[in-house]
C-alpha cells in the first residue's frame, strides 16, 4: 500500500447572500511500511507502529470582482 489522500471542496455561502467562500479539506494517510522503506510492518490500531494521518482544513475567499470578468 502506498498511502491515500482525499480532497474535498465545498462552497459555503455567507448568511443572507449569494456570495461565499470555499472550504477545502485534505486528508492524507501514509502507512509506516512506506515511511520506513518497507523495513517495518504497518498497523492501523492507533499505536506507535500505526499509519500516519494528516488532516488539513482551510478556507479560501472568492474575489467575485475577478469572477464577473470571466465570461
N, CA, C, O and CB atoms as a CASP TS submission, in Angstrom:
PFRMAT TS
TARGET T0000
AUTHOR 0000-0000-0000
METHOD Language model
MODEL 1
PARENT N/A
ATOM      1  N   UNK     1       0.844  -1.187   0.000  1.00  0.00           N
ATOM      2  CA  UNK     1       0.000   0.000   0.000  1.00  0.00           C
ATOM      3  C   UNK     1       0.886   1.246   0.000  1.00  0.00           C
ATOM      4  O   UNK     1       1.800   1.359   0.816  1.00  0.00           O
ATOM      5  CB  UNK     1      -0.958   0.001   1.225  1.00  0.00           C
ATOM      6  N   UNK     2       0.623   2.154  -0.890  1.00  0.00           N
ATOM      7  CA  UNK     2       1.411   3.376  -0.997  1.00  0.00           C
ATOM      8  C   UNK     2       0.838   4.526  -0.193  1.00  0.00           C
ATOM      9  O   UNK     2       1.510   5.545  -0.036  1.00  0.00           O
ATOM     10  CB  UNK     2       1.524   3.783  -2.428  1.00  0.00           C
ATOM     11  N   UNK     3      -0.351   4.405   0.312  1.00  0.00           N
ATOM     12  CA  UNK     3      -0.993   5.504   1.021  1.00  0.00           C
ATOM     13  C   UNK     3      -2.153   6.034   0.214  1.00  0.00           C
ATOM     14  O   UNK     3      -2.403   5.596  -0.908  1.00  0.00           O
ATOM     15  CB  UNK     3       0.006   6.624   1.315  1.00  0.00           C
ATOM     16  N   UNK     4      -2.849   6.970   0.791  1.00  0.00           N
ATOM     17  CA  UNK     4      -4.006   7.532   0.095  1.00  0.00           C
ATOM     18  C   UNK     4      -4.226   8.971   0.540  1.00  0.00           C
ATOM     19  O   UNK     4      -3.752   9.395   1.594  1.00  0.00           O
ATOM     20  CB  UNK     4      -5.274   6.683   0.357  1.00  0.00           C
ATOM     21  N   UNK     5      -4.949   9.703  -0.278  1.00  0.00           N
ATOM     22  CA  UNK     5      -5.320  11.069   0.080  1.00  0.00           C
ATOM     23  C   UNK     5      -6.703  11.358  -0.460  1.00  0.00           C
ATOM     24  O   UNK     5      -7.194  10.680  -1.363  1.00  0.00           O
ATOM     25  CB  UNK     5      -4.292  12.094  -0.464  1.00  0.00           C
ATOM     26  N   UNK     6      -7.320  12.375   0.106  1.00  0.00           N
ATOM     27  CA  UNK     6      -8.652  12.780  -0.327  1.00  0.00           C
ATOM     28  C   UNK     6      -8.739  14.300  -0.234  1.00  0.00           C
ATOM     29  O   UNK     6      -8.278  14.894   0.740  1.00  0.00           O
ATOM     30  CB  UNK     6      -9.768  12.095   0.535  1.00  0.00           C
ATOM     31  N   UNK     7      -9.329  14.925  -1.247  1.00  0.00           N
ATOM     32  CA  UNK     7      -9.524  16.373  -1.259  1.00  0.00           C
ATOM     33  C   UNK     7     -11.013  16.643  -1.444  1.00  0.00           C
ATOM     34  O   UNK     7     -11.621  16.190  -2.414  1.00  0.00           O
ATOM     35  CB  UNK     7      -8.676  17.060  -2.391  1.00  0.00           C
ATOM     36  N   UNK     8     -11.587  17.381  -0.511  1.00  0.00           N
ATOM     37  CA  UNK     8     -12.994  17.796  -0.603  1.00  0.00           C
ATOM     38  C   UNK     8     -13.042  19.313  -0.630  1.00  0.00           C
ATOM     39  O   UNK     8     -12.373  19.978   0.161  1.00  0.00           O
ATOM     40  CB  UNK     8     -13.842  17.232   0.592  1.00  0.00           C
ATOM     41  N   UNK     9     -13.847  19.866  -1.557  1.00  0.00           N
ATOM     42  CA  UNK     9     -14.007  21.310  -1.667  1.00  0.00           C
ATOM     43  C   UNK     9     -15.505  21.607  -1.616  1.00  0.00           C
ATOM     44  O   UNK     9     -16.289  21.049  -2.384  1.00  0.00           O
ATOM     45  CB  UNK     9     -13.350  21.870  -2.989  1.00  0.00           C
ATOM     46  N   UNK    10     -15.886  22.498  -0.693  1.00  0.00           N
ATOM     47  CA  UNK    10     -17.293  22.846  -0.508  1.00  0.00           C
ATOM     48  C   UNK    10     -17.470  24.350  -0.666  1.00  0.00           C
ATOM     49  O   UNK    10     -16.633  25.132  -0.215  1.00  0.00           O
ATOM     50  CB  UNK    10     -17.802  22.378   0.879  1.00  0.00           C
ATOM     51  N   UNK    11     -18.559  24.747  -1.305  1.00  0.00           N
ATOM     52  CA  UNK    11     -18.931  26.160  -1.356  1.00  0.00           C
ATOM     53  C   UNK    11     -19.777  26.461  -0.129  1.00  0.00           C
ATOM     54  O   UNK    11     -20.775  25.784   0.121  1.00  0.00           O
ATOM     55  CB  UNK    11     -19.704  26.509  -2.680  1.00  0.00           C
ATOM     56  N   UNK    12     -19.386  27.467   0.633  1.00  0.00           N
ATOM     57  CA  UNK    12     -20.129  27.876   1.826  1.00  0.00           C
ATOM     58  C   UNK    12     -20.626  29.304   1.616  1.00  0.00           C
ATOM     59  O   UNK    12     -19.816  30.228   1.551  1.00  0.00           O
ATOM     60  CB  UNK    12     -19.239  27.773   3.117  1.00  0.00           C
ATOM     61  N   UNK    13     -21.938  29.504   1.509  1.00  0.00           N
ATOM     62  CA  UNK    13     -22.452  30.858   1.293  1.00  0.00           C
ATOM     63  C   UNK    13     -22.416  31.690   2.573  1.00  0.00           C
ATOM     64  O   UNK    13     -22.559  31.170   3.679  1.00  0.00           O
ATOM     65  CB  UNK    13     -23.878  30.798   0.757  1.00  0.00           C
ATOM     66  N   UNK    14     -22.222  32.989   2.391  1.00  0.00           N
ATOM     67  CA  UNK    14     -22.354  33.906   3.513  1.00  0.00           C
ATOM     68  C   UNK    14     -23.827  34.019   3.853  1.00  0.00           C
ATOM     69  O   UNK    14     -24.683  33.837   2.987  1.00  0.00           O
ATOM     70  CB  UNK    14     -21.740  35.303   3.186  1.00  0.00           C
ATOM     71  N   UNK    15     -24.127  34.316   5.095  1.00  0.00           N
ATOM     72  CA  UNK    15     -25.521  34.426   5.534  1.00  0.00           C
ATOM     73  C   UNK    15     -26.237  35.547   4.771  1.00  0.00           C
ATOM     74  O   UNK    15     -25.724  36.659   4.652  1.00  0.00           O
ATOM     75  CB  UNK    15     -25.591  34.685   7.061  1.00  0.00           C
ATOM     76  N   UNK    16     -27.420  35.232   4.262  1.00  0.00           N
ATOM     77  CA  UNK    16     -28.260  36.177   3.508  1.00  0.00           C
ATOM     78  C   UNK    16     -27.544  36.755   2.288  1.00  0.00           C
ATOM     79  O   UNK    16     -27.692  37.941   1.990  1.00  0.00           O
ATOM     80  CB  UNK    16     -28.707  37.312   4.417  1.00  0.00           C
ATOM     81  N   UNK    17     -26.773  35.934   1.583  1.00  0.00           N
ATOM     82  CA  UNK    17     -26.033  36.404   0.416  1.00  0.00           C
ATOM     83  C   UNK    17     -25.879  35.267  -0.590  1.00  0.00           C
ATOM     84  O   UNK    17     -25.946  34.092  -0.230  1.00  0.00           O
ATOM     85  CB  UNK    17     -24.647  36.957   0.828  1.00  0.00           C
ATOM     86  N   UNK    18     -25.673  35.631  -1.851  1.00  0.00           N
ATOM     87  CA  UNK    18     -25.379  34.623  -2.863  1.00  0.00           C
ATOM     88  C   UNK    18     -23.866  34.407  -2.983  1.00  0.00           C
ATOM     89  O   UNK    18     -23.422  33.481  -3.662  1.00  0.00           O
ATOM     90  CB  UNK    18     -25.972  35.039  -4.226  1.00  0.00           C
ATOM     91  N   UNK    19     -23.079  35.260  -2.324  1.00  0.00           N
ATOM     92  CA  UNK    19     -21.635  35.112  -2.342  1.00  0.00           C
ATOM     93  C   UNK    19     -21.186  34.238  -1.175  1.00  0.00           C
ATOM     94  O   UNK    19     -21.943  34.011  -0.231  1.00  0.00           O
ATOM     95  CB  UNK    19     -20.948  36.487  -2.287  1.00  0.00           C
ATOM     96  N   UNK    20     -19.954  33.752  -1.247  1.00  0.00           N
ATOM     97  CA  UNK    20     -19.460  32.895  -0.184  1.00  0.00           C
ATOM     98  C   UNK    20     -17.975  32.627  -0.327  1.00  0.00           C
ATOM     99  O   UNK    20     -17.238  33.404  -0.934  1.00  0.00           O
ATOM    100  CB  UNK    20     -20.219  31.592  -0.168  1.00  0.00           C
ATOM    101  N   UNK    21     -17.553  31.507   0.247  1.00  0.00           N
ATOM    102  CA  UNK    21     -16.149  31.117   0.228  1.00  0.00           C
ATOM    103  C   UNK    21     -16.056  29.615   0.001  1.00  0.00           C
ATOM    104  O   UNK    21     -17.060  28.906   0.075  1.00  0.00           O
ATOM    105  CB  UNK    21     -15.438  31.523   1.549  1.00  0.00           C
ATOM    106  N   UNK    22     -14.842  29.128  -0.278  1.00  0.00           N
ATOM    107  CA  UNK    22     -14.615  27.705  -0.456  1.00  0.00           C
ATOM    108  C   UNK    22     -13.972  27.136   0.809  1.00  0.00           C
ATOM    109  O   UNK    22     -13.036  27.717   1.357  1.00  0.00           O
ATOM    110  CB  UNK    22     -13.725  27.438  -1.699  1.00  0.00           C
ATOM    111  N   UNK    23     -14.479  26.013   1.254  1.00  0.00           N
ATOM    112  CA  UNK    23     -13.881  25.293   2.369  1.00  0.00           C
ATOM    113  C   UNK    23     -13.166  24.076   1.787  1.00  0.00           C
ATOM    114  O   UNK    23     -13.786  23.253   1.113  1.00  0.00           O
ATOM    115  CB  UNK    23     -14.963  24.875   3.442  1.00  0.00           C
ATOM    116  N   UNK    24     -11.860  23.962   2.047  1.00  0.00           N
ATOM    117  CA  UNK    24     -11.045  22.877   1.495  1.00  0.00           C
ATOM    118  C   UNK    24     -10.614  21.960   2.644  1.00  0.00           C
ATOM    119  O   UNK    24     -10.110  22.418   3.670  1.00  0.00           O
ATOM    120  CB  UNK    24      -9.793  23.440   0.724  1.00  0.00           C
ATOM    121  N   UNK    25     -10.822  20.667   2.449  1.00  0.00           N
ATOM    122  CA  UNK    25     -10.433  19.665   3.431  1.00  0.00           C
ATOM    123  C   UNK    25      -9.563  18.616   2.735  1.00  0.00           C
ATOM    124  O   UNK    25      -9.990  17.990   1.764  1.00  0.00           O
ATOM    125  CB  UNK    25     -11.690  19.007   4.094  1.00  0.00           C
ATOM    126  N   UNK    26      -8.344  18.432   3.238  1.00  0.00           N
ATOM    127  CA  UNK    26      -7.408  17.470   2.656  1.00  0.00           C
ATOM    128  C   UNK    26      -7.006  16.476   3.740  1.00  0.00           C
ATOM    129  O   UNK    26      -6.595  16.873   4.830  1.00  0.00           O
ATOM    130  CB  UNK    26      -6.149  18.189   2.056  1.00  0.00           C
ATOM    131  N   UNK    27      -7.126  15.192   3.441  1.00  0.00           N
ATOM    132  CA  UNK    27      -6.669  14.152   4.359  1.00  0.00           C
ATOM    133  C   UNK    27      -5.633  13.287   3.646  1.00  0.00           C
ATOM    134  O   UNK    27      -5.757  13.003   2.455  1.00  0.00           O
ATOM    135  CB  UNK    27      -7.865  13.285   4.870  1.00  0.00           C
ATOM    136  N   UNK    28      -4.619  12.878   4.387  1.00  0.00           N
ATOM    137  CA  UNK    28      -3.540  12.064   3.840  1.00  0.00           C
ATOM    138  C   UNK    28      -3.244  10.941   4.821  1.00  0.00           C
ATOM    139  O   UNK    28      -3.140  11.178   6.024  1.00  0.00           O
ATOM    140  CB  UNK    28      -2.263  12.919   3.564  1.00  0.00           C
ATOM    141  N   UNK    29      -3.109   9.721   4.317  1.00  0.00           N
ATOM    142  CA  UNK    29      -2.787   8.572   5.159  1.00  0.00           C
ATOM    143  C   UNK    29      -1.566   7.867   4.572  1.00  0.00           C
ATOM    144  O   UNK    29      -1.585   7.426   3.423  1.00  0.00           O
ATOM    145  CB  UNK    29      -4.002   7.592   5.268  1.00  0.00           C
ATOM    146  N   UNK    30      -0.501   7.765   5.376  1.00  0.00           N
ATOM    147  CA  UNK    30       0.729   7.124   4.934  1.00  0.00           C
ATOM    148  C   UNK    30       1.044   5.950   5.860  1.00  0.00           C
ATOM    149  O   UNK    30       1.166   6.140   7.070  1.00  0.00           O
ATOM    150  CB  UNK    30       1.905   8.139   4.907  1.00  0.00           C
ATOM    151  N   UNK    31       1.176   4.751   5.316  1.00  0.00           N
ATOM    152  CA  UNK    31       1.494   3.607   6.174  1.00  0.00           C
ATOM    153  C   UNK    31       2.943   3.647   6.661  1.00  0.00           C
ATOM    154  O   UNK    31       3.825   4.167   5.977  1.00  0.00           O
ATOM    155  CB  UNK    31       1.235   2.302   5.425  1.00  0.00           C
ATOM    156  N   UNK    32       3.175   3.093   7.843  1.00  0.00           N
ATOM    157  CA  UNK    32       4.522   3.040   8.399  1.00  0.00           C
ATOM    158  C   UNK    32       5.467   2.257   7.492  1.00  0.00           C
ATOM    159  O   UNK    32       6.658   2.562   7.432  1.00  0.00           O
ATOM    160  CB  UNK    32       4.496   2.415   9.790  1.00  0.00           C
ATOM    161  N   UNK    33       4.955   1.267   6.796  1.00  0.00           N
ATOM    162  CA  UNK    33       5.783   0.481   5.876  1.00  0.00           C
ATOM    163  C   UNK    33       6.446   1.381   4.842  1.00  0.00           C
ATOM    164  O   UNK    33       7.628   1.214   4.540  1.00  0.00           O
ATOM    165  CB  UNK    33       4.939  -0.594   5.176  1.00  0.00           C
ATOM    166  N   UNK    34       5.698   2.326   4.301  1.00  0.00           N
ATOM    167  CA  UNK    34       6.254   3.236   3.301  1.00  0.00           C
ATOM    168  C   UNK    34       7.226   4.211   3.950  1.00  0.00           C
ATOM    169  O   UNK    34       8.282   4.501   3.388  1.00  0.00           O
ATOM    170  CB  UNK    34       5.131   4.003   2.582  1.00  0.00           C
ATOM    171  N   UNK    35       6.879   4.719   5.127  1.00  0.00           N
ATOM    172  CA  UNK    35       7.736   5.675   5.821  1.00  0.00           C
ATOM    173  C   UNK    35       9.082   5.050   6.174  1.00  0.00           C
ATOM    174  O   UNK    35      10.114   5.718   6.094  1.00  0.00           O
ATOM    175  CB  UNK    35       7.046   6.188   7.086  1.00  0.00           C
ATOM    176  N   UNK    36       9.081   3.784   6.561  1.00  0.00           N
ATOM    177  CA  UNK    36      10.314   3.093   6.977  1.00  0.00           C
ATOM    178  C   UNK    36      10.936   2.301   5.830  1.00  0.00           C
ATOM    179  O   UNK    36      11.726   1.390   6.077  1.00  0.00           O
ATOM    180  CB  UNK    36      10.024   2.154   8.150  1.00  0.00           C
ATOM    181  N   UNK    37      10.602   2.625   4.598  1.00  0.00           N
ATOM    182  CA  UNK    37      11.144   1.961   3.411  1.00  0.00           C
ATOM    183  C   UNK    37      10.953   0.437   3.467  1.00  0.00           C
ATOM    184  O   UNK    37      11.867  -0.325   3.149  1.00  0.00           O
ATOM    185  CB  UNK    37      12.631   2.293   3.262  1.00  0.00           C
ATOM    186  N   UNK    38       9.763   0.012   3.872  1.00  0.00           N
ATOM    187  CA  UNK    38       9.336  -1.389   3.924  1.00  0.00           C
ATOM    188  C   UNK    38      10.126  -2.236   4.925  1.00  0.00           C
ATOM    189  O   UNK    38      10.089  -3.464   4.847  1.00  0.00           O
ATOM    190  CB  UNK    38       9.458  -1.999   2.557  1.00  0.00           C
ATOM    191  N   UNK    39      10.839  -1.606   5.859  1.00  0.00           N
ATOM    192  CA  UNK    39      11.596  -2.355   6.867  1.00  0.00           C
ATOM    193  C   UNK    39      10.720  -2.733   8.064  1.00  0.00           C
ATOM    194  O   UNK    39      11.060  -3.650   8.813  1.00  0.00           O
ATOM    195  CB  UNK    39      12.800  -1.532   7.341  1.00  0.00           C
ATOM    196  N   UNK    40       9.595  -2.033   8.249  1.00  0.00           N
ATOM    197  CA  UNK    40       8.705  -2.286   9.381  1.00  0.00           C
ATOM    198  C   UNK    40       7.292  -2.564   8.888  1.00  0.00           C
ATOM    199  O   UNK    40       6.911  -2.086   7.819  1.00  0.00           O
ATOM    200  CB  UNK    40       8.708  -1.091  10.355  1.00  0.00           C
ATOM    201  N   UNK    41       6.504  -3.330   9.646  1.00  0.00           N
ATOM    202  CA  UNK    41       5.113  -3.571   9.267  1.00  0.00           C
ATOM    203  C   UNK    41       4.229  -2.361   9.604  1.00  0.00           C
ATOM    204  O   UNK    41       4.621  -1.501  10.393  1.00  0.00           O
ATOM    205  CB  UNK    41       4.580  -4.831   9.974  1.00  0.00           C
ATOM    206  N   UNK    42       3.062  -2.305   9.013  1.00  0.00           N
ATOM    207  CA  UNK    42       2.097  -1.241   9.301  1.00  0.00           C
ATOM    208  C   UNK    42       0.910  -1.787  10.066  1.00  0.00           C
ATOM    209  O   UNK    42       0.444  -2.896   9.805  1.00  0.00           O
ATOM    210  CB  UNK    42       1.625  -0.572   8.009  1.00  0.00           C
ATOM    211  N   UNK    43       0.428  -1.009  11.003  1.00  0.00           N
ATOM    212  CA  UNK    43      -0.768  -1.346  11.768  1.00  0.00           C
ATOM    213  C   UNK    43      -1.689  -0.139  11.771  1.00  0.00           C
ATOM    214  O   UNK    43      -1.221   0.998  11.732  1.00  0.00           O
ATOM    215  CB  UNK    43      -0.410  -1.781  13.224  1.00  0.00           C
ATOM    216  N   UNK    44      -2.978  -0.371  11.817  1.00  0.00           N
ATOM    217  CA  UNK    44      -3.952   0.723  11.805  1.00  0.00           C
ATOM    218  C   UNK    44      -4.744   0.747  13.108  1.00  0.00           C
ATOM    219  O   UNK    44      -5.959   0.946  13.094  1.00  0.00           O
ATOM    220  CB  UNK    44      -4.908   0.585  10.603  1.00  0.00           C
ATOM    221  N   UNK    45      -4.060   0.544  14.234  1.00  0.00           N
ATOM    222  CA  UNK    45      -4.755   0.499  15.515  1.00  0.00           C
ATOM    223  C   UNK    45      -4.539   1.748  16.363  1.00  0.00           C
ATOM    224  O   UNK    45      -5.039   1.822  17.485  1.00  0.00           O
ATOM    225  CB  UNK    45      -4.312  -0.708  16.284  1.00  0.00           C
ATOM    226  N   UNK    46      -3.804   2.726  15.847  1.00  0.00           N
ATOM    227  CA  UNK    46      -3.574   3.962  16.580  1.00  0.00           C
ATOM    228  C   UNK    46      -2.382   3.903  17.520  1.00  0.00           C
ATOM    229  O   UNK    46      -2.134   4.860  18.255  1.00  0.00           O
ATOM    230  CB  UNK    46      -4.790   4.313  17.354  1.00  0.00           C
ATOM    231  N   UNK    47      -1.647   2.814  17.515  1.00  0.00           N
ATOM    232  CA  UNK    47      -0.485   2.684  18.381  1.00  0.00           C
ATOM    233  C   UNK    47       0.759   3.309  17.776  1.00  0.00           C
ATOM    234  O   UNK    47       0.677   3.991  16.755  1.00  0.00           O
ATOM    235  CB  UNK    47      -0.229   1.233  18.683  1.00  0.00           C
ATOM    236  N   UNK    48       1.918   3.083  18.399  1.00  0.00           N
ATOM    237  CA  UNK    48       3.157   3.695  17.911  1.00  0.00           C
ATOM    238  C   UNK    48       3.623   3.163  16.552  1.00  0.00           C
ATOM    239  O   UNK    48       4.441   3.804  15.891  1.00  0.00           O
ATOM    240  CB  UNK    48       4.243   3.481  18.918  1.00  0.00           C
ATOM    241  N   UNK    49       3.123   2.018  16.133  1.00  0.00           N
ATOM    242  CA  UNK    49       3.506   1.461  14.832  1.00  0.00           C
ATOM    243  C   UNK    49       2.377   1.623  13.803  1.00  0.00           C
ATOM    244  O   UNK    49       2.347   0.917  12.795  1.00  0.00           O
ATOM    245  CB  UNK    49       3.877  -0.027  14.978  1.00  0.00           C
ATOM    246  N   UNK    50       1.472   2.534  14.059  1.00  0.00           N
ATOM    247  CA  UNK    50       0.303   2.667  13.184  1.00  0.00           C
ATOM    248  C   UNK    50       0.579   3.614  12.019  1.00  0.00           C
ATOM    249  O   UNK    50       1.646   4.219  11.922  1.00  0.00           O
ATOM    250  CB  UNK    50      -0.902   3.165  13.982  1.00  0.00           C
ATOM    251  N   UNK    51      -0.402   3.720  11.152  1.00  0.00           N
ATOM    252  CA  UNK    51      -0.314   4.600   9.995  1.00  0.00           C
ATOM    253  C   UNK    51      -0.315   6.062  10.435  1.00  0.00           C
ATOM    254  O   UNK    51      -0.883   6.404  11.472  1.00  0.00           O
ATOM    255  CB  UNK    51      -1.476   4.331   9.025  1.00  0.00           C
ATOM    256  N   UNK    52       0.319   6.914   9.650  1.00  0.00           N
ATOM    257  CA  UNK    52       0.344   8.354   9.928  1.00  0.00           C
ATOM    258  C   UNK    52      -0.784   9.023   9.155  1.00  0.00           C
ATOM    259  O   UNK    52      -0.911   8.836   7.945  1.00  0.00           O
ATOM    260  CB  UNK    52       1.725   8.981   9.548  1.00  0.00           C
ATOM    261  N   UNK    53      -1.592   9.795   9.849  1.00  0.00           N
ATOM    262  CA  UNK    53      -2.700  10.520   9.213  1.00  0.00           C
ATOM    263  C   UNK    53      -2.483  12.018   9.381  1.00  0.00           C
ATOM    264  O   UNK    53      -2.084  12.489  10.446  1.00  0.00           O
ATOM    265  CB  UNK    53      -4.073  10.094   9.821  1.00  0.00           C
ATOM    266  N   UNK    54      -2.752  12.752   8.313  1.00  0.00           N
ATOM    267  CA  UNK    54      -2.654  14.208   8.335  1.00  0.00           C
ATOM    268  C   UNK    54      -3.976  14.773   7.843  1.00  0.00           C
ATOM    269  O   UNK    54      -4.551  14.277   6.874  1.00  0.00           O
ATOM    270  CB  UNK    54      -1.460  14.718   7.461  1.00  0.00           C
ATOM    271  N   UNK    55      -4.453  15.808   8.510  1.00  0.00           N
ATOM    272  CA  UNK    55      -5.700  16.481   8.117  1.00  0.00           C
ATOM    273  C   UNK    55      -5.436  17.977   8.020  1.00  0.00           C
ATOM    274  O   UNK    55      -4.870  18.580   8.931  1.00  0.00           O
ATOM    275  CB  UNK    55      -6.855  16.185   9.138  1.00  0.00           C
ATOM    276  N   UNK    56      -5.850  18.562   6.915  1.00  0.00           N
ATOM    277  CA  UNK    56      -5.707  19.998   6.700  1.00  0.00           C
ATOM    278  C   UNK    56      -7.078  20.559   6.329  1.00  0.00           C
ATOM    279  O   UNK    56      -7.790  19.983   5.506  1.00  0.00           O
ATOM    280  CB  UNK    56      -4.644  20.307   5.584  1.00  0.00           C
ATOM    281  N   UNK    57      -7.439  21.672   6.933  1.00  0.00           N
ATOM    282  CA  UNK    57      -8.680  22.375   6.599  1.00  0.00           C
ATOM    283  C   UNK    57      -8.381  23.856   6.520  1.00  0.00           C
ATOM    284  O   UNK    57      -7.732  24.421   7.399  1.00  0.00           O
ATOM    285  CB  UNK    57      -9.804  22.089   7.645  1.00  0.00           C
ATOM    286  N   UNK    58      -8.865  24.481   5.449  1.00  0.00           N
ATOM    287  CA  UNK    58      -8.688  25.920   5.332  1.00  0.00           C
ATOM    288  C   UNK    58      -9.786  26.482   4.438  1.00  0.00           C
ATOM    289  O   UNK    58     -10.431  25.759   3.679  1.00  0.00           O
ATOM    290  CB  UNK    58      -7.283  26.266   4.772  1.00  0.00           C
ATOM    291  N   UNK    59      -9.976  27.793   4.550  1.00  0.00           N
ATOM    292  CA  UNK    59     -10.988  28.498   3.760  1.00  0.00           C
ATOM    293  C   UNK    59     -10.302  29.388   2.733  1.00  0.00           C
ATOM    294  O   UNK    59      -9.231  29.940   2.983  1.00  0.00           O
ATOM    295  CB  UNK    59     -11.922  29.339   4.672  1.00  0.00           C
ATOM    296  N   UNK    60     -10.937  29.514   1.580  1.00  0.00           N
ATOM    297  CA  UNK    60     -10.429  30.362   0.503  1.00  0.00           C
ATOM    298  C   UNK    60     -11.512  31.368   0.156  1.00  0.00           C
ATOM    299  O   UNK    60     -12.615  30.998  -0.245  1.00  0.00           O
ATOM    300  CB  UNK    60     -10.013  29.518  -0.754  1.00  0.00           C
ATOM    301  N   UNK    61     -11.182  32.649   0.315  1.00  0.00           N
ATOM    302  CA  UNK    61     -12.139  33.683  -0.058  1.00  0.00           C
ATOM    303  C   UNK    61     -12.230  33.783  -1.578  1.00  0.00           C
ATOM    304  O   UNK    61     -11.238  33.587  -2.280  1.00  0.00           O
ATOM    305  CB  UNK    61     -11.739  35.042   0.553  1.00  0.00           C
ATOM    306  N   UNK    62     -13.399  34.082  -2.069  1.00  0.00           N
ATOM    307  CA  UNK    62     -13.629  34.210  -3.506  1.00  0.00           C
ATOM    308  C   UNK    62     -13.690  35.692  -3.850  1.00  0.00           C
ATOM    309  O   UNK    62     -14.458  36.438  -3.243  1.00  0.00           O
ATOM    310  CB  UNK    62     -14.941  33.477  -3.942  1.00  0.00           C
ATOM    311  N   UNK    63     -12.891  36.121  -4.812  1.00  0.00           N
ATOM    312  CA  UNK    63     -12.912  37.502  -5.276  1.00  0.00           C
ATOM    313  C   UNK    63     -13.916  37.589  -6.426  1.00  0.00           C
ATOM    314  O   UNK    63     -13.575  37.308  -7.575  1.00  0.00           O
ATOM    315  CB  UNK    63     -11.479  37.982  -5.724  1.00  0.00           C
ATOM    316  N   UNK    64     -15.134  37.973  -6.117  1.00  0.00           N
ATOM    317  CA  UNK    64     -16.197  37.994  -7.113  1.00  0.00           C
ATOM    318  C   UNK    64     -15.971  39.037  -8.190  1.00  0.00           C
ATOM    319  O   UNK    64     -16.509  38.903  -9.289  1.00  0.00           O
ATOM    320  CB  UNK    64     -17.514  38.240  -6.448  1.00  0.00           C
ATOM    321  N   UNK    65     -15.191  40.073  -7.909  1.00  0.00           N
ATOM    322  CA  UNK    65     -14.922  41.079  -8.942  1.00  0.00           C
ATOM    323  C   UNK    65     -14.126  40.467 -10.092  1.00  0.00           C
ATOM    324  O   UNK    65     -14.303  40.866 -11.243  1.00  0.00           O
ATOM    325  CB  UNK    65     -14.156  42.281  -8.344  1.00  0.00           C
ATOM    326  N   UNK    66     -13.263  39.516  -9.801  1.00  0.00           N
ATOM    327  CA  UNK    66     -12.496  38.846 -10.855  1.00  0.00           C
ATOM    328  C   UNK    66     -13.355  37.813 -11.582  1.00  0.00           C
ATOM    329  O   UNK    66     -13.209  37.620 -12.789  1.00  0.00           O
ATOM    330  CB  UNK    66     -11.245  38.171 -10.264  1.00  0.00           C
ATOM    331  N   UNK    67     -14.235  37.159 -10.859  1.00  0.00           N
ATOM    332  CA  UNK    67     -15.089  36.150 -11.491  1.00  0.00           C
ATOM    333  C   UNK    67     -16.060  36.774 -12.483  1.00  0.00           C
ATOM    334  O   UNK    67     -16.371  36.167 -13.507  1.00  0.00           O
ATOM    335  CB  UNK    67     -15.863  35.376 -10.433  1.00  0.00           C
ATOM    336  N   UNK    68     -16.534  37.957 -12.197  1.00  0.00           N
ATOM    337  CA  UNK    68     -17.510  38.614 -13.081  1.00  0.00           C
ATOM    338  C   UNK    68     -16.886  39.017 -14.415  1.00  0.00           C
ATOM    339  O   UNK    68     -17.599  39.212 -15.399  1.00  0.00           O
ATOM    340  CB  UNK    68     -18.100  39.849 -12.394  1.00  0.00           C
ATOM    341  N   UNK    69     -15.539  39.143 -14.451  1.00  0.00           N
ATOM    342  CA  UNK    69     -14.859  39.496 -15.698  1.00  0.00           C
ATOM    343  C   UNK    69     -14.721  38.300 -16.631  1.00  0.00           C
ATOM    344  O   UNK    69     -14.524  38.470 -17.834  1.00  0.00           O
ATOM    345  CB  UNK    69     -13.487  40.075 -15.400  1.00  0.00           C
ATOM    346  N   UNK    70     -14.822  37.086 -16.080  1.00  0.00           N
ATOM    347  CA  UNK    70     -14.704  35.879 -16.888  1.00  0.00           C
ATOM    348  C   UNK    70     -16.059  35.563 -17.516  1.00  0.00           C
ATOM    349  O   UNK    70     -17.061  35.448 -16.811  1.00  0.00           O
ATOM    350  CB  UNK    70     -14.197  34.683 -16.032  1.00  0.00           C
ATOM    351  N   UNK    71     -16.089  35.427 -18.813  1.00  0.00           N
ATOM    352  CA  UNK    71     -17.360  35.104 -19.488  1.00  0.00           C
ATOM    353  C   UNK    71     -17.186  33.966 -20.426  1.00  0.00           C
ATOM    354  O   UNK    71     -18.143  33.554 -21.082  1.00  0.00           O
ATOM    355  CB  UNK    71     -17.905  36.299 -20.240  1.00  0.00           C
TER
END
